[in-house]
Amino acid sequence: MDLIKIVSCLEDGNIIHCGGNIRDTYHELSERAEELDLQAALVYLVSPMPLKAGLLEIMRAHEPGAQEKLTITEIMTAIASIERETWVFMDHFEDLTGKAAGKYLWLHTHGRVKYMAGLTGTFRGEVQSFYSTFRKLNPSGCLDGDSIDVSVTVMALISVFASLCYLRVGLEYGLLATSTIWFALIVFRTINYIVR
């Protein structure tokens, strides 16, 4: 990825990379921090969950000896009071729950925390408010609210085609049409099980 573009995007706000891994970008930026004159603290989270572990990692970028005994609210308050900007790189954005997304969003709006996330699947609907703060690094790779899921339609078409083939065979050999409908339902259910 183009590090200069990523730095300029992070200076403007949150960015998301769909279908990719953020770890390599984090390591490249960490190695070239002086060369790129980065003032922000860099933090890498393998996954944004569990929430408390992620928040502690962010806090430890500024205070290495931060205790685990703090509550989530105390950790968030401490992070929000830090003057230095923090860039959080996280993979597996799709693991976020609604509650955790709300906490990370709060840090973004009340603190000096910006995120670069990697998304390799689809995310929960309750995360949409946090997701909407992200600029897409590769919009063609992102499946979001504007995308249409056609998997059910394709499964239905395959089921109809299979039932028509079975009906033709059934009519030639005297089988009942009822077995055709039953077969179509079995095919649909099987394809749905495989896809999901």
TAFENHU-V117966 format. One line per field, one symbol per residue. ss: DSSP state (~ for helix, > for strand, _ for the rest). psi: psi as a letter, one per 40 degrees, with the letter a starting at -180 (. if undefined). burial: I if it has 24 or more other ideal C-beta (glycine too) atoms within 12 Angstrom, else O. A space follows every 10 residues. Layout:
ss: ???
psi: ???
burial: ???
//
This chain:
ss: __~~~~~~~~ ~~_>>>>>__ __~~~~~~~~ ~_________ >>>>>_____ ~~~~~~~~~~ __________ _~~~~~~~~~ _____>>>>> __~~~__~~~ ~~~~~~~~~~ __>>>>>>>_ ____~~~~~~ ~__>>>__~~ ~_________ ~~~~~~~~~~ ~~~~~~~~~~ ~~~___~~~~ ~~~~~~~~~~ ~~~~~_
psi: ihdddddddd ddaiiihhfi hedddddddd dfdddefhei hhhhhdieii ddddddddde ddgdfhieei iddddddddd ehdiihhhhh ifdeeiiddd ddddddddde afhiihihhe aiiideeddd deeihhdgdd ehhadeihhe dddddddddd dddddddddd ddeeiidddd dddddddddd ddddd.
burial: IOOOOIIOII OOOIIIIIOI IIIOIIOIIO OOOOOOOIOI IIIIIOIIIO IIOIIIIIII IIOOOOOOOO OIOOIIOIII OIOOIIIIII IIIIIIOOOI IIIIIIIIOO IIIIIIIIIO OOIOOOIOOI IOIIIIIOOO OIIIOOOOOO OOOOIOOOIO OIIOOIOOOO OOOOOOOOOI OOIIOOIIOO IOOOOO
//
